[in-house]
Amino acid sequence: MYTVYVIEDENSLRYIGQTENIDKRLEEHNSGLSFYTKRGKNWKIIYTEEHSTRSESMRREKYLKS
């Protein structure tokens, strides 16, 4: 399963992404390992949706970012 997610930090900045392992990915965001989210702090998941294929999740991620 692939997860499309929206996270938000303590300053209400938001980031949209997709992953196979949401727990690991959130840990990476909060550890500063992601280029786009390393300046934020205390990222929290505010929305998720599951997709059976990566291509479906990538299409949905692209749609949400547009």
Backbone as XML, in Angstrom:
<?xml version="1.0"?>
<chain id="A" units="angstrom">
  <residue number="1" name="MET">
    <atom name="N" x="0.830" y="-1.190" z="0.000"/>
    <atom name="CA" x="0.000" y="0.000" z="0.000"/>
    <atom name="C" x="0.871" y="1.249" z="0.000"/>
  </residue>
  <residue number="2" name="TYR">
    <atom name="N" x="0.396" y="2.238" z="-0.687"/>
    <atom name="CA" x="1.077" y="3.531" z="-0.737"/>
    <atom name="C" x="0.161" y="4.577" z="-0.116"/>
  </residue>
  <residue number="3" name="THR">
    <atom name="N" x="0.754" y="5.487" z="0.613"/>
    <atom name="CA" x="-0.011" y="6.506" z="1.323"/>
    <atom name="C" x="0.330" y="7.884" z="0.790"/>
  </residue>
  <residue number="4" name="VAL">
    <atom name="N" x="-0.697" y="8.633" z="0.439"/>
    <atom name="CA" x="-0.545" y="10.056" z="0.136"/>
    <atom name="C" x="-0.868" y="10.771" z="1.436"/>
  </residue>
  <residue number="5" name="TYR">
    <atom name="N" x="-0.037" y="11.742" z="1.798"/>
    <atom name="CA" x="-0.215" y="12.386" z="3.100"/>
    <atom name="C" x="-0.014" y="13.887" z="3.017"/>
  </residue>
  <residue number="6" name="VAL">
    <atom name="N" x="-0.625" y="14.569" z="3.979"/>
    <atom name="CA" x="-0.400" y="15.999" z="4.172"/>
    <atom name="C" x="0.050" y="16.153" z="5.615"/>
  </residue>
  <residue number="7" name="ILE">
    <atom name="N" x="1.165" y="16.847" z="5.796"/>
    <atom name="CA" x="1.656" y="17.125" z="7.146"/>
    <atom name="C" x="1.707" y="18.636" z="7.352"/>
  </residue>
  <residue number="8" name="GLU">
    <atom name="N" x="1.661" y="19.020" z="8.607"/>
    <atom name="CA" x="1.687" y="20.438" z="8.958"/>
    <atom name="C" x="2.606" y="20.622" z="10.161"/>
  </residue>
  <residue number="9" name="ASP">
    <atom name="N" x="3.360" y="21.716" z="10.165"/>
    <atom name="CA" x="4.251" y="21.965" z="11.302"/>
    <atom name="C" x="3.615" y="22.964" z="12.261"/>
  </residue>
  <residue number="10" name="GLU">
    <atom name="N" x="4.345" y="23.322" z="13.296"/>
    <atom name="CA" x="3.807" y="24.200" z="14.338"/>
    <atom name="C" x="3.522" y="25.618" z="13.847"/>
  </residue>
  <residue number="11" name="ASN">
    <atom name="N" x="4.057" y="25.994" z="12.684"/>
    <atom name="CA" x="3.807" y="27.314" z="12.105"/>
    <atom name="C" x="2.776" y="27.262" z="10.983"/>
  </residue>
  <residue number="12" name="SER">
    <atom name="N" x="2.052" y="26.145" z="10.886"/>
    <atom name="CA" x="1.000" y="25.921" z="9.881"/>
    <atom name="C" x="1.528" y="25.781" z="8.460"/>
  </residue>
  <residue number="13" name="LEU">
    <atom name="N" x="2.819" y="25.488" z="8.295"/>
    <atom name="CA" x="3.351" y="25.166" z="6.973"/>
    <atom name="C" x="2.903" y="23.759" z="6.634"/>
  </residue>
  <residue number="14" name="ARG">
    <atom name="N" x="2.571" y="23.522" z="5.361"/>
    <atom name="CA" x="2.094" y="22.203" z="4.951"/>
    <atom name="C" x="2.984" y="21.602" z="3.882"/>
  </residue>
  <residue number="15" name="TYR">
    <atom name="N" x="3.015" y="20.283" z="3.870"/>
    <atom name="CA" x="3.788" y="19.534" z="2.887"/>
    <atom name="C" x="2.944" y="18.343" z="2.444"/>
  </residue>
  <residue number="16" name="ILE">
    <atom name="N" x="2.938" y="18.057" z="1.149"/>
    <atom name="CA" x="2.202" y="16.929" z="0.586"/>
    <atom name="C" x="3.204" y="15.958" z="-0.003"/>
  </residue>
  <residue number="17" name="GLY">
    <atom name="N" x="3.033" y="14.679" z="0.298"/>
    <atom name="CA" x="3.939" y="13.666" z="-0.232"/>
    <atom name="C" x="3.273" y="12.315" z="-0.318"/>
  </residue>
  <residue number="18" name="GLN">
    <atom name="N" x="4.043" y="11.309" z="-0.726"/>
    <atom name="CA" x="3.546" y="9.939" z="-0.781"/>
    <atom name="C" x="4.671" y="9.001" z="-0.392"/>
  </residue>
  <residue number="19" name="THR">
    <atom name="N" x="4.316" y="7.884" z="0.226"/>
    <atom name="CA" x="5.314" y="6.960" z="0.751"/>
    <atom name="C" x="4.726" y="5.572" z="0.920"/>
  </residue>
  <residue number="20" name="GLU">
    <atom name="N" x="5.591" y="4.595" z="1.100"/>
    <atom name="CA" x="5.167" y="3.239" z="1.426"/>
    <atom name="C" x="5.103" y="3.034" z="2.939"/>
  </residue>
  <residue number="21" name="ASN">
    <atom name="N" x="5.862" y="3.831" z="3.690"/>
    <atom name="CA" x="5.921" y="3.673" z="5.139"/>
    <atom name="C" x="5.745" y="5.050" z="5.794"/>
  </residue>
  <residue number="22" name="ILE">
    <atom name="N" x="4.529" y="5.364" z="6.166"/>
    <atom name="CA" x="4.212" y="6.697" z="6.681"/>
    <atom name="C" x="4.915" y="7.003" z="8.001"/>
  </residue>
  <residue number="23" name="ASP">
    <atom name="N" x="5.045" y="6.010" z="8.877"/>
    <atom name="CA" x="5.706" y="6.254" z="10.164"/>
    <atom name="C" x="7.180" y="6.610" z="9.980"/>
  </residue>
  <residue number="24" name="LYS">
    <atom name="N" x="7.866" y="5.869" z="9.127"/>
    <atom name="CA" x="9.277" y="6.142" z="8.853"/>
    <atom name="C" x="9.438" y="7.507" z="8.184"/>
  </residue>
  <residue number="25" name="ARG">
    <atom name="N" x="8.543" y="7.815" z="7.250"/>
    <atom name="CA" x="8.638" y="9.075" z="6.520"/>
    <atom name="C" x="8.405" y="10.270" z="7.451"/>
  </residue>
  <residue number="26" name="LEU">
    <atom name="N" x="7.445" y="10.168" z="8.353"/>
    <atom name="CA" x="7.210" y="11.256" z="9.303"/>
    <atom name="C" x="8.421" y="11.461" z="10.202"/>
  </residue>
  <residue number="27" name="GLU">
    <atom name="N" x="9.048" y="10.379" z="10.604"/>
    <atom name="CA" x="10.265" y="10.468" z="11.411"/>
    <atom name="C" x="11.372" y="11.188" z="10.637"/>
  </residue>
  <residue number="28" name="GLU">
    <atom name="N" x="11.492" y="10.894" z="9.346"/>
    <atom name="CA" x="12.497" y="11.577" z="8.511"/>
    <atom name="C" x="12.208" y="13.074" z="8.433"/>
  </residue>
  <residue number="29" name="HIS">
    <atom name="N" x="10.937" y="13.437" z="8.270"/>
    <atom name="CA" x="10.579" y="14.868" z="8.226"/>
    <atom name="C" x="10.939" y="15.551" z="9.539"/>
  </residue>
  <residue number="30" name="ASN">
    <atom name="N" x="10.631" y="14.928" z="10.652"/>
    <atom name="CA" x="10.898" y="15.534" z="11.953"/>
    <atom name="C" x="12.368" y="15.501" z="12.345"/>
  </residue>
  <residue number="31" name="SER">
    <atom name="N" x="13.166" y="14.675" z="11.682"/>
    <atom name="CA" x="14.604" y="14.605" z="11.971"/>
    <atom name="C" x="15.418" y="15.533" z="11.085"/>
  </residue>
  <residue number="32" name="GLY">
    <atom name="N" x="14.764" y="16.233" z="10.164"/>
    <atom name="CA" x="15.472" y="17.143" z="9.277"/>
    <atom name="C" x="16.132" y="16.461" z="8.103"/>
  </residue>
  <residue number="33" name="LEU">
    <atom name="N" x="15.745" y="15.232" z="7.786"/>
    <atom name="CA" x="16.366" y="14.490" z="6.689"/>
    <atom name="C" x="15.745" y="14.793" z="5.331"/>
  </residue>
  <residue number="34" name="SER">
    <atom name="N" x="14.643" y="15.497" z="5.317"/>
    <atom name="CA" x="13.978" y="15.860" z="4.068"/>
    <atom name="C" x="14.302" y="17.319" z="3.737"/>
  </residue>
  <residue number="35" name="PHE">
    <atom name="N" x="14.765" y="17.567" z="2.523"/>
    <atom name="CA" x="15.191" y="18.900" z="2.113"/>
    <atom name="C" x="14.087" y="19.942" z="2.293"/>
  </residue>
  <residue number="36" name="TYR">
    <atom name="N" x="12.872" y="19.618" z="1.861"/>
    <atom name="CA" x="11.793" y="20.604" z="1.867"/>
    <atom name="C" x="11.188" y="20.852" z="3.239"/>
  </residue>
  <residue number="37" name="THR">
    <atom name="N" x="11.380" y="19.951" z="4.177"/>
    <atom name="CA" x="10.747" y="20.121" z="5.488"/>
    <atom name="C" x="11.744" y="20.291" z="6.628"/>
  </residue>
  <residue number="38" name="LYS">
    <atom name="N" x="13.016" y="20.383" z="6.321"/>
    <atom name="CA" x="14.007" y="20.431" z="7.403"/>
    <atom name="C" x="13.943" y="21.712" z="8.225"/>
  </residue>
  <residue number="39" name="ARG">
    <atom name="N" x="13.352" y="22.766" z="7.704"/>
    <atom name="CA" x="13.252" y="24.017" z="8.469"/>
    <atom name="C" x="12.055" y="24.022" z="9.416"/>
  </residue>
  <residue number="40" name="GLY">
    <atom name="N" x="11.080" y="23.133" z="9.171"/>
    <atom name="CA" x="9.898" y="23.070" z="10.029"/>
    <atom name="C" x="10.173" y="22.244" z="11.281"/>
  </residue>
  <residue number="41" name="LYS">
    <atom name="N" x="9.293" y="22.363" z="12.242"/>
    <atom name="CA" x="9.434" y="21.614" z="13.494"/>
    <atom name="C" x="8.098" y="20.998" z="13.877"/>
  </residue>
  <residue number="42" name="ASN">
    <atom name="N" x="8.178" y="19.835" z="14.512"/>
    <atom name="CA" x="6.996" y="19.149" z="15.029"/>
    <atom name="C" x="5.940" y="18.889" z="13.960"/>
  </residue>
  <residue number="43" name="TRP">
    <atom name="N" x="6.348" y="18.249" z="12.866"/>
    <atom name="CA" x="5.422" y="17.900" z="11.802"/>
    <atom name="C" x="4.415" y="16.880" z="12.313"/>
  </residue>
  <residue number="44" name="LYS">
    <atom name="N" x="3.144" y="17.080" z="11.945"/>
    <atom name="CA" x="2.068" y="16.169" z="12.319"/>
    <atom name="C" x="1.247" y="15.845" z="11.085"/>
  </residue>
  <residue number="45" name="ILE">
    <atom name="N" x="0.783" y="14.616" z="11.009"/>
    <atom name="CA" x="-0.056" y="14.194" z="9.891"/>
    <atom name="C" x="-1.450" y="14.780" z="10.081"/>
  </residue>
  <residue number="46" name="ILE">
    <atom name="N" x="-1.951" y="15.452" z="9.038"/>
    <atom name="CA" x="-3.302" y="15.992" z="9.122"/>
    <atom name="C" x="-4.246" y="15.315" z="8.131"/>
  </residue>
  <residue number="47" name="TYR">
    <atom name="N" x="-3.703" y="14.549" z="7.159"/>
    <atom name="CA" x="-4.550" y="13.871" z="6.189"/>
    <atom name="C" x="-3.772" y="12.729" z="5.551"/>
  </residue>
  <residue number="48" name="THR">
    <atom name="N" x="-4.445" y="11.593" z="5.348"/>
    <atom name="CA" x="-3.847" y="10.471" z="4.610"/>
    <atom name="C" x="-4.913" y="9.801" z="3.761"/>
  </residue>
  <residue number="49" name="GLU">
    <atom name="N" x="-4.456" y="9.150" z="2.695"/>
    <atom name="CA" x="-5.319" y="8.275" z="1.906"/>
    <atom name="C" x="-4.459" y="7.176" z="1.305"/>
  </residue>
  <residue number="50" name="GLU">
    <atom name="N" x="-5.017" y="5.981" z="1.218"/>
    <atom name="CA" x="-4.293" y="4.801" z="0.763"/>
    <atom name="C" x="-4.566" y="4.522" z="-0.709"/>
  </residue>
  <residue number="51" name="HIS">
    <atom name="N" x="-3.523" y="4.028" z="-1.409"/>
    <atom name="CA" x="-3.643" y="3.624" z="-2.810"/>
    <atom name="C" x="-2.908" y="2.300" z="-2.993"/>
  </residue>
  <residue number="52" name="SER">
    <atom name="N" x="-3.409" y="1.481" z="-3.889"/>
    <atom name="CA" x="-2.822" y="0.154" z="-4.061"/>
    <atom name="C" x="-1.555" y="0.164" z="-4.913"/>
  </residue>
  <residue number="53" name="THR">
    <atom name="N" x="-1.375" y="1.187" z="-5.756"/>
    <atom name="CA" x="-0.170" y="1.249" z="-6.578"/>
    <atom name="C" x="0.533" y="2.591" z="-6.395"/>
  </residue>
  <residue number="54" name="ARG">
    <atom name="N" x="1.808" y="2.578" z="-6.672"/>
    <atom name="CA" x="2.574" y="3.821" z="-6.555"/>
    <atom name="C" x="2.129" y="4.842" z="-7.593"/>
  </residue>
  <residue number="55" name="SER">
    <atom name="N" x="1.809" y="4.384" z="-8.796"/>
    <atom name="CA" x="1.383" y="5.317" z="-9.842"/>
    <atom name="C" x="0.093" y="6.039" z="-9.448"/>
  </residue>
  <residue number="56" name="GLU">
    <atom name="N" x="-0.838" y="5.330" z="-8.808"/>
    <atom name="CA" x="-2.065" y="5.975" z="-8.327"/>
    <atom name="C" x="-1.738" y="7.028" z="-7.270"/>
  </residue>
  <residue number="57" name="SER">
    <atom name="N" x="-0.867" y="6.682" z="-6.340"/>
    <atom name="CA" x="-0.533" y="7.632" z="-5.282"/>
    <atom name="C" x="0.221" y="8.835" z="-5.836"/>
  </residue>
  <residue number="58" name="MET">
    <atom name="N" x="1.054" y="8.637" z="-6.829"/>
    <atom name="CA" x="1.791" y="9.756" z="-7.429"/>
    <atom name="C" x="0.840" y="10.690" z="-8.179"/>
  </residue>
  <residue number="59" name="ARG">
    <atom name="N" x="-0.152" y="10.116" z="-8.862"/>
    <atom name="CA" x="-1.146" y="10.957" z="-9.548"/>
    <atom name="C" x="-1.932" y="11.797" z="-8.541"/>
  </residue>
  <residue number="60" name="ARG">
    <atom name="N" x="-2.327" y="11.176" z="-7.448"/>
    <atom name="CA" x="-3.094" y="11.893" z="-6.426"/>
    <atom name="C" x="-2.251" y="12.972" z="-5.746"/>
  </residue>
  <residue number="61" name="GLU">
    <atom name="N" x="-0.986" y="12.659" z="-5.478"/>
    <atom name="CA" x="-0.071" y="13.650" z="-4.887"/>
    <atom name="C" x="0.061" y="14.852" z="-5.816"/>
  </residue>
  <residue number="62" name="LYS">
    <atom name="N" x="0.233" y="14.593" z="-7.104"/>
    <atom name="CA" x="0.363" y="15.675" z="-8.079"/>
    <atom name="C" x="-0.900" y="16.522" z="-8.115"/>
  </residue>
  <residue number="63" name="TYR">
    <atom name="N" x="-2.062" y="15.868" z="-8.059"/>
    <atom name="CA" x="-3.330" y="16.594" z="-8.060"/>
    <atom name="C" x="-3.437" y="17.494" z="-6.824"/>
  </residue>
  <residue number="64" name="LEU">
    <atom name="N" x="-3.117" y="16.951" z="-5.655"/>
    <atom name="CA" x="-3.217" y="17.740" z="-4.426"/>
    <atom name="C" x="-2.248" y="18.927" z="-4.411"/>
  </residue>
  <residue number="65" name="LYS">
    <atom name="N" x="-1.123" y="18.778" z="-5.074"/>
    <atom name="CA" x="-0.146" y="19.872" z="-5.118"/>
    <atom name="C" x="-0.524" y="20.962" z="-6.128"/>
  </residue>
  <residue number="66" name="SER">
    <atom name="N" x="-1.424" y="20.637" z="-7.043"/>
    <atom name="CA" x="-1.788" y="21.628" z="-8.063"/>
    <atom name="C" x="-2.900" y="22.554" z="-7.612"/>
  </residue>
</chain>
